[in-house]
Amino acid sequence: MQKYDFPSYDMHKTAHDMFLLDLEYAMRPWKESGDMKKIINFIFKTPEWIVLHVNTVDAPTANYLASKMQED
């Protein structure tokens, strides 16, 4: 993305960073006390996030990069 100057790079990276922060937040109670409620909730919500992210962020990114790569 950076090589081809993808205009929404920062937004795309932020989406991934937020996902990882949510995972860290969900894991904390499980690691500290064995409470699995937040991690289970996170696991159940993850497939929905992935589908939404792929359809709304990754697909446009892939299209942009494919067009830029063809120009090379």
C-alpha positions as CSV (number, residue, x, y, z in Angstrom):
1,M,0.0,0.0,0.0
2,Q,2.8,2.4,0.8
3,K,4.8,1.5,-2.3
4,Y,1.8,2.5,-4.5
5,D,0.8,5.5,-2.3
6,F,-2.6,4.1,-1.4
7,P,-4.7,7.1,-0.4
8,S,-6.5,5.4,2.4
9,Y,-3.5,3.7,3.9
10,D,-3.8,5.4,7.3
11,M,-7.5,4.4,7.6
12,H,-6.8,0.9,6.6
13,K,-3.9,0.5,9.0
14,T,-6.0,2.1,11.8
15,A,-8.8,-0.5,11.2
16,H,-6.2,-3.3,11.7
17,D,-4.7,-1.6,14.7
18,M,-8.1,-1.1,16.4
19,F,-8.9,-4.8,15.8
20,L,-5.7,-5.8,17.5
21,L,-6.4,-3.4,20.4
22,D,-9.9,-4.9,20.8
23,L,-8.3,-8.4,20.9
24,E,-5.8,-7.3,23.6
25,Y,-8.7,-5.7,25.6
26,A,-10.7,-9.0,25.3
27,M,-7.8,-11.1,26.3
28,R,-6.8,-9.2,29.4
29,P,-9.5,-10.6,31.8
30,W,-8.9,-14.1,30.5
31,K,-5.2,-13.9,31.1
32,E,-5.6,-12.2,34.5
33,S,-8.4,-14.1,36.1
34,G,-9.6,-16.8,33.6
35,D,-12.7,-14.8,32.9
36,M,-13.6,-15.8,29.3
37,K,-16.7,-13.6,28.7
38,K,-14.9,-10.9,26.7
39,I,-12.7,-13.2,24.7
40,I,-15.7,-15.4,23.8
41,N,-17.7,-12.3,22.7
42,F,-14.7,-11.1,20.6
43,I,-14.5,-14.5,18.9
44,F,-18.1,-14.5,18.1
45,K,-17.9,-11.0,16.6
46,T,-14.7,-11.6,14.6
47,P,-16.2,-13.3,11.5
48,E,-18.6,-10.4,11.0
49,W,-15.7,-7.9,11.3
50,I,-13.6,-9.9,8.8
51,V,-16.4,-10.1,6.2
52,L,-17.2,-6.4,6.6
53,H,-13.5,-5.4,6.4
54,V,-12.8,-7.6,3.4
55,N,-15.8,-6.3,1.5
56,T,-15.5,-2.6,2.4
57,V,-11.8,-2.1,2.9
58,D,-9.7,-4.9,1.5
59,A,-11.6,-5.3,-1.9
60,P,-11.2,-1.6,-2.8
61,T,-7.6,-1.7,-1.7
62,A,-6.9,-4.8,-3.8
63,N,-8.6,-3.1,-6.9
64,Y,-6.5,0.0,-6.4
65,L,-3.2,-1.9,-6.0
66,A,-4.0,-4.2,-9.0
67,S,-4.5,-1.1,-11.2
68,K,-1.3,0.5,-10.0
69,M,0.7,-2.7,-10.4
70,Q,-0.6,-3.0,-14.0
71,E,0.8,0.5,-14.7
72,D,4.3,-0.7,-13.6
